[in-house]
Amino acid sequence: MRDRDPRPIRPNAIRYDDDAELDDLEDRDGGSLPPRPPGRPPTGGGGFQPGRNELRVIGVIVGLAVVIGALLLSPASALLRGGTPTTATGIVTKARTTMPALPQGVEALSALYDIQGDRSLPGPVALTVQLKQATKDASNLAFYTYANNEWRRLATVSPSDDGRGAKGQLDAIPENIAVFRRAALAYQLGAIVGSGETLDPASGTPGIVSVLGGEPTSGDDGVQLSERLPTDLQGRYLGVSSSTSSGAAAINRILADPAATKRHGDAILGAASTTRAAGVHIDYQGLEPSRRAAFTAFVQQLADRLKTEQRGLVVTVPTTPGGEPSAYDWTAIENAATAVWMRAPADPAAYYDQLEAALRVRRDNGINLKKVSLVIDRRSRERAGDLIRAVSLRDALTVASAIGTRLEQGIAPGDAVTLSGLNIDQDTGNSGMRWDDRSRAVTFAYAGRGGARTIWIENRYSVAFRLDLLKRYGLGGVVIDAAAKDDALPDLWNTVAAFVEDGTVKLEQPYGPYLQPSWRAAEGQVEAAARSGAAVWRAPSRSGVYDITLIVSDGVVFVGQQLSLRVAAATATPTPSGTSTRTPTAGGATSSATATASATPTRAPGATATATPAR
C-alpha cells in the first residue's frame, strides 16, 4: 500500500466516487492498486466504454452493477446483479408517515423511504422510487436523503415505469431516500451540441440548447448550414459560429460592408425560420477590434428582427482583457440579447488569471453579470508548443496509460524487466499525473512528437472550481459545451445539476493515491517505483506469454493498457566453424562450406510492445 498523498487537501475533505471493486481486482489479479480512501464503502459509477487500445477497469474487469426495484410496487423484490435477476439480500424499505420540513423551493413527489438491511452492495446502484402521482416531466427531479437534520441532494433522476416511478443511479445505497422537484432554479443552465448530435439525457432540461450548425460564408454573405443540421430544431436555437479561420475571415469581411451585413442578417433569419428554431445563437470569435461598431449594430438589428418573430438571441463573447481594444461592446450586447454566454480562455494555465481579471473589469464597469453565463467545455485540453486543442477524457487517459519496456534483449525465466509508463515515467523527464493548483485540474506533461506536451483533464473536480468562480462573481448561469451524449467525455451532470438547482458546489481534490499509476501482472511479481511511473517485473520461472497492465486514473475513472511479454528459456543456435572447399558457381567461382556446430545461447525476443485490450 502506498502512503496517502502528503499534499494539503483544498478546501474540504476528500470525496471520491467510481472506485468500484478495487479490492476485488487486487485479490483476483495480484496487482498493486491504490488504497481506498479511509471510511468509504466500495462504490462504483458511470464513465466511458473502452476503445481498442484502452481498458476501463471499472465495469469492464469488474462488470458488476446492482439494480434495485426496491421501492416500486413490490419493495426489495427485483435485484439484478450483472444483468442477471437474483433475490434481494435482505433489503427492506418502509415509507414514513411524516416527512421532515422540506428545503425551500422544493416539492416532494414521493414519500420518504427508509432503507434497511445490508446496504453495502457494490455500486453503481440503480434505484427506482415510487411516486405519489405519475409524472412524465423530467425537469428538476432528483433523489434526496435526510441525515444529520438536513436534506442532501444525491443525483438527478428521470421518470420511469410510465411516470409512476423515478429512476436514478447512485454510488451507494443511502439510509433513506425521496424524490423532490425543485420549483425554481438558483442558476440558468444552457447547453451546446453539434449538428446531428443528441443532447445527453443526463443533462436534465437546459433552458436554451444551441445546435451549432451554421458558419458565415464569404461568397454570398450568407450562412453555410451543416448537412447534418436537423430540418426542425424543435425549440432549440440555431448556432452560427466563426470558429474556423475561414469563418472568422468571412465575418470580418462581411462586417466591413453594411450592405453585406444586412444580407448576412437576412440569411440568418431565413435559416432560423426554415429550421423552426426558437432563437439564434451568435458565436463569432476572432473579430477584429475595428469591427466593434459594426458588430454592435448587427447584434442590435438582429435582436430586434428576431423579437418580431418571437425568437430569442444569444451572443457569445470571448474572455478579453478589459483594458485592450475589443470588438465586443458588453453593455450594448447585454441590452440587446436575450442572454450573453462568456467563453473562458482556451489555455488552462491562464484560465483563472485571465477570466477573473476580465470579470472584475466588467463588474467594475457596471455590467450586469446576472445576465452572463459561463461556458464550460467538457473536453480536456492538450498543449503542444503554441497550439492548444480539445481532447476527450478517453484520449487523455489513453495517452497517460501508454505502456512499454526498457528491453534490450529477450526475456528469460526469472529476469527482472523494467516497465515504463511511457508518458508518465518521471525517470524519463515526464511529470506524472498530479493536481495543479493553478489550473485547478489534474494534469501531466510528457515528451510527445515534436516536443513537450501538456494535458489538462476536465472532470467533476475541475468543473466544481469553475462553478465556484461563477458563483463568486455573481454570474447568472452555466452553459455546458460538448453537451452531446458521448461516453468518451466525463460525466459532469450531477455536479452541474446540484449547482444549478440550489447553488451547491463542493470544492475537492481527487484522492492523492489514485493519481499514482498501478501495475498488475497475470503472473510474476511487480515492484512499483514510488511515484515514478516505472516498475520492475520479475518474470515467472516458466516460459509463456504474460500480460502486464498499467492502470491510471484522473481520480474518477480508472483506465489501463495491457502489454503482452513473452518469456522463453535460452535456445541453442549453431555457430559455423570448420574448413571450406570451393565448388563451381554460375560465375565460375567455387564456394561451399562444411560446418561443425558449437552451441551459442540466444534469447527469444520479448513479445509485442504495442498495447492490447485486457480481457
LOVEX-933332 format. One line per field, with one value per residue (C-alpha): residue number from 1; x negated, y, z negated; residue in one letter. Coordinates in steps of 0.05 Angstrom, whole numbers. Example, Ala and Ser with C-alpha at 12.3 -4.5 7.8 and 13.67 -1.06 7.14 Angstrom:
<sites>
n: 1 | 2
u: -246 | -273
v: -90 | -21
w: -156 | -143
res: A | S
</sites>
This chain:
<sites>
n: 1 | 2 | 3 | 4 | 5 | 6 | 7 | 8 | 9 | 10 | 11 | 12 | 13 | 14 | 15 | 16 | 17 | 18 | 19 | 20 | 21 | 22 | 23 | 24 | 25 | 26 | 27 | 28 | 29 | 30 | 31 | 32 | 33 | 34 | 35 | 36 | 37 | 38 | 39 | 40 | 41 | 42 | 43 | 44 | 45 | 46 | 47 | 48 | 49 | 50 | 51 | 52 | 53 | 54 | 55 | 56 | 57 | 58 | 59 | 60 | 61 | 62 | 63 | 64 | 65 | 66 | 67 | 68 | 69 | 70 | 71 | 72 | 73 | 74 | 75 | 76 | 77 | 78 | 79 | 80 | 81 | 82 | 83 | 84 | 85 | 86 | 87 | 88 | 89 | 90 | 91 | 92 | 93 | 94 | 95 | 96 | 97 | 98 | 99 | 100 | 101 | 102 | 103 | 104 | 105 | 106 | 107 | 108 | 109 | 110 | 111 | 112 | 113 | 114 | 115 | 116 | 117 | 118 | 119 | 120 | 121 | 122 | 123 | 124 | 125 | 126 | 127 | 128 | 129 | 130 | 131 | 132 | 133 | 134 | 135 | 136 | 137 | 138 | 139 | 140 | 141 | 142 | 143 | 144 | 145 | 146 | 147 | 148 | 149 | 150 | 151 | 152 | 153 | 154 | 155 | 156 | 157 | 158 | 159 | 160 | 161 | 162 | 163 | 164 | 165 | 166 | 167 | 168 | 169 | 170 | 171 | 172 | 173 | 174 | 175 | 176 | 177 | 178 | 179 | 180 | 181 | 182 | 183 | 184 | 185 | 186 | 187 | 188 | 189 | 190 | 191 | 192 | 193 | 194 | 195 | 196 | 197 | 198 | 199 | 200 | 201 | 202 | 203 | 204 | 205 | 206 | 207 | 208 | 209 | 210 | 211 | 212 | 213 | 214 | 215 | 216 | 217 | 218 | 219 | 220 | 221 | 222 | 223 | 224 | 225 | 226 | 227 | 228 | 229 | 230 | 231 | 232 | 233 | 234 | 235 | 236 | 237 | 238 | 239 | 240 | 241 | 242 | 243 | 244 | 245 | 246 | 247 | 248 | 249 | 250 | 251 | 252 | 253 | 254 | 255 | 256 | 257 | 258 | 259 | 260 | 261 | 262 | 263 | 264 | 265 | 266 | 267 | 268 | 269 | 270 | 271 | 272 | 273 | 274 | 275 | 276 | 277 | 278 | 279 | 280 | 281 | 282 | 283 | 284 | 285 | 286 | 287 | 288 | 289 | 290 | 291 | 292 | 293 | 294 | 295 | 296 | 297 | 298 | 299 | 300 | 301 | 302 | 303 | 304 | 305 | 306 | 307 | 308 | 309 | 310 | 311 | 312 | 313 | 314 | 315 | 316 | 317 | 318 | 319 | 320 | 321 | 322 | 323 | 324 | 325 | 326 | 327 | 328 | 329 | 330 | 331 | 332 | 333 | 334 | 335 | 336 | 337 | 338 | 339 | 340 | 341 | 342 | 343 | 344 | 345 | 346 | 347 | 348 | 349 | 350 | 351 | 352 | 353 | 354 | 355 | 356 | 357 | 358 | 359 | 360 | 361 | 362 | 363 | 364 | 365 | 366 | 367 | 368 | 369 | 370 | 371 | 372 | 373 | 374 | 375 | 376 | 377 | 378 | 379 | 380 | 381 | 382 | 383 | 384 | 385 | 386 | 387 | 388 | 389 | 390 | 391 | 392 | 393 | 394 | 395 | 396 | 397 | 398 | 399 | 400 | 401 | 402 | 403 | 404 | 405 | 406 | 407 | 408 | 409 | 410 | 411 | 412 | 413 | 414 | 415 | 416 | 417 | 418 | 419 | 420 | 421 | 422 | 423 | 424 | 425 | 426 | 427 | 428 | 429 | 430 | 431 | 432 | 433 | 434 | 435 | 436 | 437 | 438 | 439 | 440 | 441 | 442 | 443 | 444 | 445 | 446 | 447 | 448 | 449 | 450 | 451 | 452 | 453 | 454 | 455 | 456 | 457 | 458 | 459 | 460 | 461 | 462 | 463 | 464 | 465 | 466 | 467 | 468 | 469 | 470 | 471 | 472 | 473 | 474 | 475 | 476 | 477 | 478 | 479 | 480 | 481 | 482 | 483 | 484 | 485 | 486 | 487 | 488 | 489 | 490 | 491 | 492 | 493 | 494 | 495 | 496 | 497 | 498 | 499 | 500 | 501 | 502 | 503 | 504 | 505 | 506 | 507 | 508 | 509 | 510 | 511 | 512 | 513 | 514 | 515 | 516 | 517 | 518 | 519 | 520 | 521 | 522 | 523 | 524 | 525 | 526 | 527 | 528 | 529 | 530 | 531 | 532 | 533 | 534 | 535 | 536 | 537 | 538 | 539 | 540 | 541 | 542 | 543 | 544 | 545 | 546 | 547 | 548 | 549 | 550 | 551 | 552 | 553 | 554 | 555 | 556 | 557 | 558 | 559 | 560 | 561 | 562 | 563 | 564 | 565 | 566 | 567 | 568 | 569 | 570 | 571 | 572 | 573 | 574 | 575 | 576 | 577 | 578 | 579 | 580 | 581 | 582 | 583 | 584 | 585 | 586 | 587 | 588 | 589 | 590 | 591 | 592 | 593 | 594 | 595 | 596 | 597 | 598 | 599 | 600 | 601 | 602 | 603 | 604 | 605 | 606 | 607 | 608 | 609 | 610 | 611 | 612 | 613 | 614 | 615
u: 0 | -23 | -20 | 31 | 13 | -20 | 2 | 56 | 128 | 163 | 210 | 257 | 250 | 236 | 294 | 289 | 335 | 326 | 273 | 314 | 284 | 212 | 204 | 232 | 184 | 125 | 147 | 160 | 103 | 46 | 38 | 18 | 77 | 80 | 113 | 185 | 198 | 209 | 281 | 314 | 353 | 339 | 374 | 379 | 404 | 411 | 360 | 338 | 330 | 262 | 235 | 189 | 126 | 152 | 187 | 236 | 222 | 288 | 345 | 300 | 257 | 308 | 371 | 415 | 477 | 535 | 605 | 658 | 732 | 740 | 788 | 834 | 896 | 861 | 804 | 738 | 766 | 724 | 649 | 605 | 531 | 490 | 554 | 579 | 640 | 627 | 662 | 652 | 606 | 647 | 663 | 728 | 760 | 814 | 848 | 851 | 918 | 888 | 832 | 783 | 791 | 771 | 718 | 744 | 768 | 777 | 837 | 839 | 861 | 853 | 855 | 790 | 769 | 724 | 678 | 659 | 615 | 547 | 533 | 460 | 476 | 423 | 442 | 465 | 535 | 597 | 657 | 729 | 774 | 849 | 881 | 945 | 973 | 950 | 910 | 871 | 840 | 765 | 748 | 711 | 723 | 672 | 661 | 652 | 634 | 644 | 586 | 559 | 622 | 613 | 632 | 577 | 584 | 559 | 569 | 611 | 668 | 717 | 788 | 796 | 850 | 896 | 886 | 905 | 833 | 767 | 703 | 631 | 562 | 523 | 454 | 481 | 548 | 568 | 605 | 667 | 689 | 743 | 756 | 762 | 774 | 744 | 793 | 743 | 670 | 614 | 577 | 594 | 570 | 553 | 522 | 485 | 484 | 461 | 503 | 530 | 513 | 562 | 564 | 542 | 606 | 568 | 564 | 635 | 673 | 629 | 666 | 630 | 598 | 556 | 543 | 480 | 499 | 481 | 419 | 412 | 395 | 355 | 383 | 455 | 450 | 497 | 495 | 470 | 512 | 486 | 514 | 526 | 568 | 639 | 693 | 734 | 696 | 757 | 749 | 673 | 630 | 593 | 520 | 478 | 403 | 339 | 294 | 254 | 203 | 246 | 308 | 271 | 244 | 314 | 349 | 295 | 303 | 379 | 379 | 335 | 393 | 462 | 497 | 462 | 480 | 553 | 552 | 519 | 574 | 626 | 594 | 593 | 666 | 684 | 646 | 679 | 747 | 732 | 707 | 763 | 711 | 731 | 677 | 607 | 540 | 484 | 415 | 369 | 298 | 236 | 269 | 221 | 227 | 242 | 308 | 335 | 387 | 409 | 417 | 456 | 504 | 510 | 529 | 579 | 614 | 615 | 644 | 700 | 718 | 717 | 762 | 816 | 815 | 817 | 747 | 691 | 618 | 557 | 490 | 424 | 367 | 295 | 252 | 214 | 173 | 214 | 161 | 149 | 188 | 244 | 298 | 348 | 387 | 412 | 463 | 495 | 495 | 524 | 581 | 598 | 590 | 634 | 572 | 496 | 451 | 378 | 324 | 266 | 193 | 171 | 106 | 118 | 55 | 83 | 156 | 166 | 118 | 149 | 221 | 222 | 187 | 238 | 297 | 270 | 265 | 336 | 364 | 329 | 356 | 427 | 442 | 500 | 465 | 530 | 546 | 480 | 469 | 401 | 387 | 354 | 327 | 330 | 268 | 198 | 141 | 73 | 18 | -37 | -80 | -34 | 24 | 79 | 130 | 190 | 184 | 233 | 223 | 215 | 159 | 125 | 124 | 104 | 42 | 28 | 34 | -14 | -60 | -128 | -191 | -264 | -284 | -350 | -341 | -291 | -264 | -286 | -250 | -266 | -292 | -278 | -243 | -237 | -167 | -152 | -90 | -116 | -83 | -82 | -150 | -185 | -253 | -249 | -231 | -154 | -116 | -69 | 5 | 15 | 63 | 45 | 66 | 60 | 107 | 146 | 144 | 108 | 50 | -11 | -68 | -105 | -152 | -109 | -121 | -152 | -169 | -138 | -64 | -17 | 53 | 103 | 161 | 232 | 273 | 321 | 266 | 242 | 313 | 331 | 277 | 303 | 374 | 346 | 315 | 382 | 415 | 363 | 371 | 446 | 457 | 527 | 515 | 472 | 470 | 441 | 405 | 398 | 463 | 480 | 484 | 412 | 382 | 312 | 327 | 333 | 399 | 407 | 482 | 495 | 443 | 475 | 547 | 534 | 504 | 559 | 614 | 591 | 520 | 487 | 415 | 363 | 290 | 250 | 187 | 180 | 155 | 79 | 60 | 110 | 67 | 8 | 0 | 16 | -12 | 19 | -13 | 20 | -39 | -106 | -120 | -114 | -153 | -127 | -175 | -142 | -111 | -158 | -113 | -161 | -162 | -203 | -170 | -204 | -186 | -157 | -201 | -168 | -162 | -99 | -64 | -44 | 0 | -22 | 28 | 15 | 75 | 81 | 136 | 159 | 188 | 256 | 246 | 193 | 164 | 108 | 70 | 41 | -25 | -39 | -110 | -140 | -185 | -228 | -287 | -354 | -359 | -419 | -438 | -491 | -554 | -590 | -663 | -709 | -741 | -717 | -722 | -706 | -654 | -633 | -582 | -547 | -602 | -657 | -677 | -670 | -644 | -618 | -624 | -621 | -608 | -612 | -563 | -581 | -524 | -515 | -456 | -408 | -343 | -275 | -251 | -202 | -132 | -97 | -108 | -40 | 18 | 77 | 142 | 144 | 198
v: 0 | 70 | 125 | 179 | 240 | 288 | 350 | 391 | 380 | 443 | 465 | 409 | 336 | 289 | 255 | 202 | 161 | 109 | 68 | 4 | -63 | -43 | -95 | -149 | -130 | -135 | -202 | -235 | -208 | -198 | -125 | -66 | -19 | 45 | 42 | 64 | 129 | 111 | 109 | 99 | 37 | 4 | 45 | 49 | 94 | 112 | 131 | 114 | 47 | 20 | 33 | -14 | 2 | 21 | -14 | 17 | -22 | -4 | -41 | -78 | -120 | -120 | -114 | -110 | -67 | -71 | -52 | -48 | -41 | -38 | 19 | 9 | -33 | -92 | -67 | -105 | -155 | -142 | -144 | -150 | -166 | -160 | -161 | -227 | -226 | -251 | -246 | -183 | -196 | -173 | -102 | -76 | -9 | 27 | 93 | 143 | 171 | 241 | 278 | 329 | 402 | 408 | 455 | 520 | 516 | 441 | 395 | 323 | 276 | 213 | 191 | 188 | 114 | 84 | 31 | -25 | -86 | -96 | -31 | -48 | -74 | -57 | 1 | 30 | 23 | 39 | 56 | 64 | 102 | 100 | 168 | 193 | 216 | 196 | 248 | 247 | 315 | 304 | 376 | 387 | 318 | 290 | 239 | 268 | 237 | 263 | 257 | 298 | 341 | 365 | 345 | 327 | 321 | 255 | 251 | 272 | 224 | 214 | 186 | 111 | 58 | 103 | 160 | 120 | 120 | 158 | 123 | 144 | 117 | 124 | 105 | 72 | 58 | 113 | 103 | 137 | 167 | 211 | 245 | 321 | 371 | 440 | 494 | 549 | 543 | 582 | 588 | 583 | 522 | 522 | 471 | 469 | 410 | 399 | 385 | 314 | 304 | 283 | 322 | 278 | 256 | 264 | 339 | 348 | 404 | 462 | 527 | 541 | 488 | 514 | 469 | 494 | 484 | 547 | 587 | 655 | 649 | 699 | 686 | 708 | 739 | 683 | 624 | 555 | 504 | 436 | 377 | 343 | 401 | 377 | 408 | 420 | 444 | 433 | 490 | 494 | 552 | 554 | 565 | 604 | 602 | 631 | 581 | 564 | 610 | 615 | 632 | 686 | 716 | 715 | 751 | 804 | 818 | 819 | 868 | 916 | 927 | 950 | 920 | 853 | 856 | 866 | 806 | 764 | 782 | 764 | 696 | 681 | 700 | 656 | 597 | 606 | 606 | 546 | 504 | 528 | 550 | 580 | 631 | 645 | 636 | 680 | 654 | 699 | 691 | 725 | 791 | 848 | 907 | 954 | 916 | 937 | 988 | 944 | 882 | 921 | 947 | 877 | 848 | 903 | 897 | 821 | 822 | 869 | 829 | 763 | 793 | 809 | 734 | 715 | 686 | 698 | 717 | 691 | 723 | 691 | 737 | 715 | 730 | 793 | 838 | 898 | 949 | 925 | 943 | 894 | 882 | 865 | 922 | 886 | 939 | 943 | 867 | 855 | 904 | 874 | 799 | 750 | 722 | 731 | 669 | 680 | 634 | 622 | 623 | 561 | 556 | 521 | 551 | 621 | 604 | 635 | 693 | 718 | 702 | 733 | 796 | 803 | 793 | 844 | 896 | 883 | 883 | 949 | 978 | 964 | 904 | 863 | 796 | 762 | 762 | 727 | 652 | 619 | 568 | 505 | 454 | 380 | 366 | 365 | 406 | 388 | 439 | 426 | 487 | 546 | 501 | 482 | 431 | 397 | 322 | 274 | 244 | 177 | 203 | 238 | 175 | 132 | 176 | 171 | 95 | 81 | 25 | -1 | -36 | -19 | -83 | -94 | -168 | -224 | -245 | -309 | -340 | -302 | -240 | -171 | -128 | -53 | -29 | 43 | 86 | 119 | 186 | 189 | 158 | 212 | 178 | 198 | 271 | 266 | 300 | 243 | 252 | 307 | 360 | 431 | 487 | 540 | 507 | 470 | 406 | 340 | 348 | 314 | 336 | 288 | 286 | 277 | 282 | 348 | 366 | 375 | 368 | 380 | 353 | 382 | 336 | 361 | 323 | 336 | 362 | 416 | 435 | 447 | 501 | 534 | 535 | 565 | 622 | 633 | 638 | 685 | 735 | 733 | 705 | 682 | 613 | 559 | 532 | 463 | 458 | 389 | 370 | 313 | 242 | 218 | 163 | 189 | 252 | 259 | 255 | 324 | 326 | 313 | 365 | 415 | 398 | 406 | 475 | 498 | 476 | 508 | 535 | 476 | 464 | 422 | 441 | 377 | 347 | 275 | 225 | 230 | 156 | 148 | 195 | 147 | 92 | 20 | -43 | -112 | -176 | -241 | -277 | -258 | -202 | -127 | -78 | -8 | 50 | 101 | 158 | 150 | 117 | 58 | -12 | -76 | -142 | -207 | -257 | -324 | -386 | -418 | -398 | -367 | -302 | -258 | -196 | -133 | -76 | -4 | 30 | 105 | 150 | 222 | 209 | 189 | 137 | 82 | 65 | 17 | -11 | -80 | -106 | -180 | -203 | -269 | -307 | -361 | -402 | -395 | -436 | -463 | -433 | -467 | -427 | -444 | -467 | -515 | -517 | -493 | -524 | -488 | -513 | -483 | -427 | -391 | -341 | -392 | -386 | -441 | -434 | -484 | -494 | -553 | -534 | -564 | -535 | -505 | -483 | -408 | -389 | -336 | -309 | -306 | -235 | -205 | -200 | -141 | -72 | -48 | -43 | -91 | -91 | -132 | -185
w: 0 | 16 | -35 | -26 | 14 | -35 | 3 | -32 | -15 | 11 | -16 | -40 | -59 | -2 | 30 | 84 | 129 | 184 | 147 | 150 | 134 | 126 | 71 | 116 | 172 | 126 | 98 | 165 | 207 | 158 | 177 | 136 | 133 | 93 | 25 | 20 | -18 | -92 | -114 | -46 | -26 | 41 | 94 | 169 | 224 | 296 | 348 | 418 | 451 | 471 | 540 | 579 | 541 | 473 | 417 | 368 | 305 | 271 | 305 | 354 | 309 | 253 | 295 | 233 | 226 | 179 | 197 | 143 | 157 | 82 | 76 | 135 | 125 | 91 | 45 | 49 | 98 | 160 | 151 | 213 | 208 | 271 | 312 | 282 | 237 | 166 | 99 | 59 | 0 | -60 | -35 | -65 | -51 | -90 | -76 | -133 | -151 | -162 | -128 | -157 | -135 | -62 | -35 | -8 | 64 | 70 | 76 | 52 | 107 | 64 | -8 | -47 | -47 | -100 | -72 | -120 | -113 | -80 | -44 | -28 | 41 | 93 | 138 | 182 | 154 | 196 | 153 | 174 | 125 | 128 | 138 | 104 | 171 | 240 | 280 | 345 | 333 | 321 | 304 | 239 | 210 | 161 | 106 | 36 | -31 | -101 | -151 | -209 | -209 | -137 | -67 | -18 | 57 | 85 | 160 | 219 | 236 | 293 | 296 | 307 | 309 | 349 | 300 | 237 | 213 | 216 | 232 | 219 | 206 | 140 | 117 | 54 | 21 | -29 | -94 | -65 | 0 | 31 | 98 | 100 | 155 | 147 | 169 | 181 | 201 | 170 | 237 | 310 | 350 | 424 | 470 | 536 | 583 | 654 | 715 | 715 | 642 | 588 | 523 | 465 | 429 | 363 | 375 | 349 | 382 | 403 | 414 | 480 | 525 | 582 | 642 | 677 | 749 | 788 | 809 | 844 | 918 | 959 | 1027 | 1016 | 946 | 924 | 877 | 895 | 858 | 839 | 878 | 810 | 783 | 769 | 812 | 749 | 688 | 645 | 596 | 598 | 621 | 687 | 672 | 722 | 707 | 736 | 700 | 763 | 796 | 858 | 817 | 779 | 843 | 874 | 817 | 812 | 886 | 880 | 822 | 863 | 911 | 885 | 946 | 935 | 861 | 879 | 927 | 873 | 824 | 875 | 886 | 811 | 804 | 863 | 834 | 766 | 799 | 843 | 785 | 738 | 687 | 621 | 630 | 656 | 622 | 650 | 631 | 672 | 647 | 677 | 692 | 705 | 656 | 715 | 725 | 657 | 681 | 740 | 696 | 644 | 697 | 727 | 658 | 644 | 711 | 709 | 639 | 660 | 721 | 682 | 629 | 680 | 697 | 623 | 626 | 577 | 588 | 550 | 563 | 542 | 521 | 510 | 450 | 468 | 422 | 402 | 419 | 490 | 553 | 567 | 618 | 563 | 531 | 469 | 449 | 517 | 527 | 458 | 471 | 539 | 528 | 491 | 458 | 460 | 458 | 440 | 467 | 420 | 443 | 480 | 442 | 375 | 346 | 356 | 344 | 275 | 283 | 347 | 332 | 263 | 287 | 344 | 297 | 247 | 301 | 327 | 257 | 240 | 305 | 283 | 327 | 300 | 294 | 275 | 350 | 365 | 365 | 364 | 419 | 391 | 441 | 422 | 464 | 436 | 466 | 495 | 508 | 559 | 568 | 581 | 604 | 555 | 577 | 546 | 529 | 498 | 429 | 463 | 506 | 448 | 404 | 463 | 471 | 397 | 395 | 453 | 431 | 455 | 430 | 429 | 463 | 499 | 508 | 498 | 430 | 395 | 335 | 272 | 309 | 280 | 333 | 325 | 343 | 362 | 366 | 429 | 418 | 342 | 325 | 285 | 295 | 368 | 356 | 353 | 297 | 278 | 261 | 209 | 185 | 209 | 163 | 217 | 267 | 212 | 253 | 259 | 308 | 335 | 381 | 427 | 487 | 549 | 623 | 639 | 567 | 498 | 489 | 430 | 419 | 370 | 354 | 346 | 295 | 239 | 193 | 242 | 260 | 187 | 183 | 247 | 218 | 154 | 195 | 230 | 162 | 132 | 188 | 189 | 259 | 275 | 304 | 335 | 406 | 419 | 486 | 518 | 483 | 530 | 505 | 511 | 469 | 483 | 443 | 367 | 331 | 300 | 296 | 223 | 203 | 251 | 233 | 158 | 171 | 218 | 170 | 106 | 115 | 80 | 101 | 64 | 76 | 71 | 100 | 123 | 72 | 79 | 87 | 143 | 186 | 178 | 230 | 211 | 243 | 250 | 275 | 293 | 262 | 233 | 183 | 197 | 155 | 170 | 161 | 116 | 157 | 216 | 267 | 274 | 244 | 245 | 264 | 242 | 296 | 275 | 272 | 333 | 406 | 433 | 453 | 395 | 392 | 355 | 345 | 327 | 294 | 288 | 262 | 262 | 193 | 222 | 277 | 279 | 347 | 367 | 425 | 429 | 455 | 471 | 456 | 479 | 431 | 463 | 440 | 476 | 540 | 576 | 644 | 688 | 698 | 764 | 760 | 800 | 869 | 937 | 1006 | 1069 | 1118 | 1185 | 1187 | 1243 | 1245 | 1249 | 1176 | 1125 | 1055 | 1004 | 931 | 885 | 813 | 744 | 695 | 627 | 582 | 571 | 527 | 553 | 525 | 558 | 566 | 515 | 542 | 573 | 547 | 572 | 524 | 530 | 491 | 428 | 423
res: M | R | D | R | D | P | R | P | I | R | P | N | A | I | R | Y | D | D | D | A | E | L | D | D | L | E | D | R | D | G | G | S | L | P | P | R | P | P | G | R | P | P | T | G | G | G | G | F | Q | P | G | R | N | E | L | R | V | I | G | V | I | V | G | L | A | V | V | I | G | A | L | L | L | S | P | A | S | A | L | L | R | G | G | T | P | T | T | A | T | G | I | V | T | K | A | R | T | T | M | P | A | L | P | Q | G | V | E | A | L | S | A | L | Y | D | I | Q | G | D | R | S | L | P | G | P | V | A | L | T | V | Q | L | K | Q | A | T | K | D | A | S | N | L | A | F | Y | T | Y | A | N | N | E | W | R | R | L | A | T | V | S | P | S | D | D | G | R | G | A | K | G | Q | L | D | A | I | P | E | N | I | A | V | F | R | R | A | A | L | A | Y | Q | L | G | A | I | V | G | S | G | E | T | L | D | P | A | S | G | T | P | G | I | V | S | V | L | G | G | E | P | T | S | G | D | D | G | V | Q | L | S | E | R | L | P | T | D | L | Q | G | R | Y | L | G | V | S | S | S | T | S | S | G | A | A | A | I | N | R | I | L | A | D | P | A | A | T | K | R | H | G | D | A | I | L | G | A | A | S | T | T | R | A | A | G | V | H | I | D | Y | Q | G | L | E | P | S | R | R | A | A | F | T | A | F | V | Q | Q | L | A | D | R | L | K | T | E | Q | R | G | L | V | V | T | V | P | T | T | P | G | G | E | P | S | A | Y | D | W | T | A | I | E | N | A | A | T | A | V | W | M | R | A | P | A | D | P | A | A | Y | Y | D | Q | L | E | A | A | L | R | V | R | R | D | N | G | I | N | L | K | K | V | S | L | V | I | D | R | R | S | R | E | R | A | G | D | L | I | R | A | V | S | L | R | D | A | L | T | V | A | S | A | I | G | T | R | L | E | Q | G | I | A | P | G | D | A | V | T | L | S | G | L | N | I | D | Q | D | T | G | N | S | G | M | R | W | D | D | R | S | R | A | V | T | F | A | Y | A | G | R | G | G | A | R | T | I | W | I | E | N | R | Y | S | V | A | F | R | L | D | L | L | K | R | Y | G | L | G | G | V | V | I | D | A | A | A | K | D | D | A | L | P | D | L | W | N | T | V | A | A | F | V | E | D | G | T | V | K | L | E | Q | P | Y | G | P | Y | L | Q | P | S | W | R | A | A | E | G | Q | V | E | A | A | A | R | S | G | A | A | V | W | R | A | P | S | R | S | G | V | Y | D | I | T | L | I | V | S | D | G | V | V | F | V | G | Q | Q | L | S | L | R | V | A | A | A | T | A | T | P | T | P | S | G | T | S | T | R | T | P | T | A | G | G | A | T | S | S | A | T | A | T | A | S | A | T | P | T | R | A | P | G | A | T | A | T | A | T | P | A | R
</sites>
